[in-house]
Amino acid sequence: MSTHYPRIRIHSKSGYLLVREGLNLTFYIRRSHKDISREITCALETWLRAVGPDALGLYADEEGDWQLLDEAGWAVILQELNDPQSAYVALTNAASNEQRYRFFYHGRELDRPFLKREPGAVSALSFWLPTEYLEEHGPERVRALAVELASPLPFCTGNAGLSFNYDSNPAHMSGDTPKLRFRYPGMDVPDSSWVSLHIGTQVRGPSWLTFLGQPVLEELGGASGLRARLHHPETTVQELEGDRAVVSLGPWPEAGDTEQGNVLPAYRELARVLEPWLYHEPKLHTVQSMEDTRRWERRFLD
């Protein structure tokens, strides 16, 4: 167990695991599925090589029920990824309540008439890793994997860092869990399906790794202009092909701990630089009040 983040396991009264600490890697792509399906398949193949074929054992069917990811299941997934219009793929480990490994992709057809009401809609790709993977392989391996996954993707923005990984029901983030969210500001609450309906080219917020593409990176003056604004000694800016960059906030992902006075200064510095481009929840969607939602969104700014 690392000293960089807490071990979190929240169970239901029946023993079902509701929330655990983990890693979340998400990329927001302002392209329709038909234009990126090959890149998404490439990213999935990269992911499977890294975590091993046994990490994923179930897939969600059209009703959202988990089904065995056997040879027939993989045929269903490949058919979905090759759909000429849109795709929705959710894969998880064999025990669906462990919240360890997940692959999620929502490839939208952005020129559909109903999305005219949602000008910020994008396609989204997410991966979950357990912190045990980080502890076994080390943060440099996880960082290299994140960059490898990002490489073929024409992302606008992306994040990789600590998160509260929870079952698909947002109500599982109720009760005492929001208090942990404010205590550990470096831990995100992944909700890529909802966020990708509104985020457009905005930035979700500072993470251990923050990926920046166009147009935000250009508006920041490119990688060199961004680098000139960041002075924390552990912050690095790496240029990527295709006018993109990744900002790394230290060698390890950090949860922080406001009760111990650890407010993550590198994260706060990046938040101030990115403030004009940060994403804000457009309407009440979570079980929290909008006041708490806004306070959490500004946790690195106030």
N, C-alpha and C positions, 0 to 999 in steps of 0.2 A: 504494500500500500504506500502510495506517495504522500509526501507532506504538502504537495501543491494543491490538493483538493480533498474534500471530505468523502468518506464512504457513506452513501445514502441508499437505504433500502426501506421503502414504505410499502407495507402490505395491507391488504383488506382484512377484515375480521376472519374471513375464510382462509387466509393464507396466500391469496393471489397477489403477486408482485405488481404494484401499481406504478411505482416510480423508482428509478435508480439513477445514480450518476453514470455518465457515459460521455462519448464523443459524438458530435454531429458535424457532418460535412455537407454543406448545401450550396448549390450553384443556381443562380437565377439567369435565365437565358431568354432574351427577347426575340425568339425565333419560333416559328410554327414547328410542330413535330415532324412534318414531312421533310423539313430542311435539316434536321439534326438527328434523325433516327440512327444513322450509321455511327455518329459520334457517341450517342448514348449506349449503343451496343458495345462499342469499343471500351467505354468506361466501365460497363458491367463486367466485361472480360478481364480488365485490369484489376477490378475489385476482387473477383473470384480467385485470381492468381495470388493475391495478397492474403486473403483470409482463408482460402482453402475451400474445396467443393462442399465440405460438410457443414460449413457455417450457415448456409441457407437451406431450409428444409420444407418450408411452407410458402404458398402464395395465396393472395386474396382473389377469390373468384368475383364474378360480376355482382353478386349479392354482398360481397364483403366478408364472406366466410372463408376461413383458412382451409386450404386443400394441400394434399401431399405434393411436394415438388419433385416428382419422379420424372421419368423420361417423358411421359405424356404431359406432365405439368410444364416441363421446359418447352415442349412444343407449343403449348398455349401461350407461354410468355413470349417466345420468339415471333409467333404470329401477331401478338399484340404490338410488339415493337416494330414490326414491319407494316403495320396498318398505315395506309396512305394519308389518313386524316389526323387521327389523334391516338393517344395511348395512355393507359393508366396501369401502372405496374407496382405492386407492393409485395415484397419478399421478406421473410423473416426466418429466424432460426427454428429448428424443429420444435422446440418448446416455446410456443408463441408468447408465454407470459414472462420469459426471462429478460426481455428487452436488451438483448446483447447485440446481435447483428441485424441490420435492416437495410434494405435497398428500396427506395421509393422514387418513382418517376411519374410526373404528370406532364405529358406532352400535349399542349393545347393547339387547336387550329385557330390561330389568332385573328383570322379574317372572318370568323363566324359572326353573323349579324348580332347574336345576343351578347357578344363580348364588346360591342360598341358602347355598352353601358359601363364597361370596365376597362377604361383605356390603360390602366396599369397592369393588365394581365400579362403574364409571361409563362414560359414553361419552367419547370423546376425539377432538380435532381438532387436526391439526398442519400447519404450513407450514414449508418450508425456503427460505431465500434464500442466495445466495452473498454473500460479503463484498464482491465487486465491485459488487453492487447498492447496498450501503451506501456504498461509496466514490464511486459515480457520483451517487447521489441525495441523500446526506447523512443523518445520523442523525435529523434532525427529520422527514424524509419517512418513514423506516422507523417511527419512533414513531407518527406519525399513522396509518400503515397498520395497525399493530398495534391501535391504539384503534378504528379503523374496523371491523376484523375482529371485535373483541370486542363491539362495540356491540349486535348482535342476539342474542348468545349468552347464555343463562342460566347462565353458568359459576359454579362454586364457587371455583376458583382457575385461574391461568394464568401462564405465563412466556414472556418473549421475551428472547433474548440469544444470546451466542456459544455455539457447540457444536462438538463433533467429529462431523461428519456422515459417516456410514459406511454401507456396504452392509448389507443386512439381517442378515448373519451376525455375531453378537456376537464371534466368534473374531477378527474383524478388529481388535478393540480389545485384543488380547493383545500379546505381545512387549514392545517398548519403549513402546508407546502409553500404558499406565497411568502411566508416569513423567511423561509430558506432562500427563496429567490432574491429577496432584498439583502439577506445576510451575505450571500455569495454572488456578487455582481458579475463575476466572470463566467457564470453558468447561464446558458441560454435556455429558453423553453421552445423547442422546435415545433413549428406549425406551418411547414412549408406549403401545404396545399392551400391554406387560407391566405397566407402572406403573398404567395405568388399570384393571387388574383388581383393584388393592389400595388405591389412594390414597384413595378416599372423598372426604371434604371436607378432607383434609390438604393441606399446601403442599409442592410439590416442592422448594423451596429458593429462596434469593435469586437473582434474575437482574437483568439491566439493567432490565427492566420486570417487576414482579411484580403480577399481577392478583389481587385479593381480592374474593370475593363472600360469600355467606352459607353457613354461619353464622360463619366466622372473623372477618369484618370486624365484625360485631355484638359478638362476644366481646372484640374489641380496643377497643371503645368507639366504633365508627364511624370515618369518615375523620378526624374531628377528634381523637379519642382516639389513633389511630395516629400522626397528625402530631405530637402532643404528645410522643410517645416517641422521635421521630427527630430528631437534632440535627446530623447531618453537613450542611455548607453546600451540598452539591450534590444532596442528596436532596429530592425533591418528592413530595407526595401529591395526586393529582387525583381528585376525586369524579366518578363516572360515574352515569348514571341507573340506577335499580333497586337502590339501596343497595349499590353496588359502588365500587371505587376501583382506581387503578393507582399503584404506587410506582415512581418513576424514580430510578435511582442514577447520576446524572450525565448529561452531554450525549451521551456516547458509551458504547457497550458496551465493557467492559474485561475483558481476559483475566487481568490481574495477572501476577506472575512472582515466585514465592517465592525463586528463586535471586538475584533482584535486590532482595529485601526489599519488593516491592510486594504486600502481602497484602490489598488492597482494603478499607480501613476502613469505607467506607459499606456494603459487603456484609456485613461482620462485624456492624455495628450492627443491620442489619435481621434478620440471622440470630438474634441474641440476643432481639430482640423477638418473633420468630415461633417460637422454639424449642419451645414447648408444642404447636405445630400442625404441625411439620415431619414430612414423610414419611420413614419408615425401611423399607428393604427387608425384607419379612417372611420371606424364605427365600433360600437361595443360588440365584441365577439367572445371574449373570454369570460370566465366566471368572476373575474375581478371587476371592481368598479373602474370607470374610465379615469377617475382621479388616480387610482393605483397604477393603472396602465401607463398613464402619462409620466408618473413618478418613476416607474421602472425604465421607461424609454430614456429618461434623462438622468439615470443613475450615475453616469460618468460625467455629467455636465454641471449638476447642482451641488 
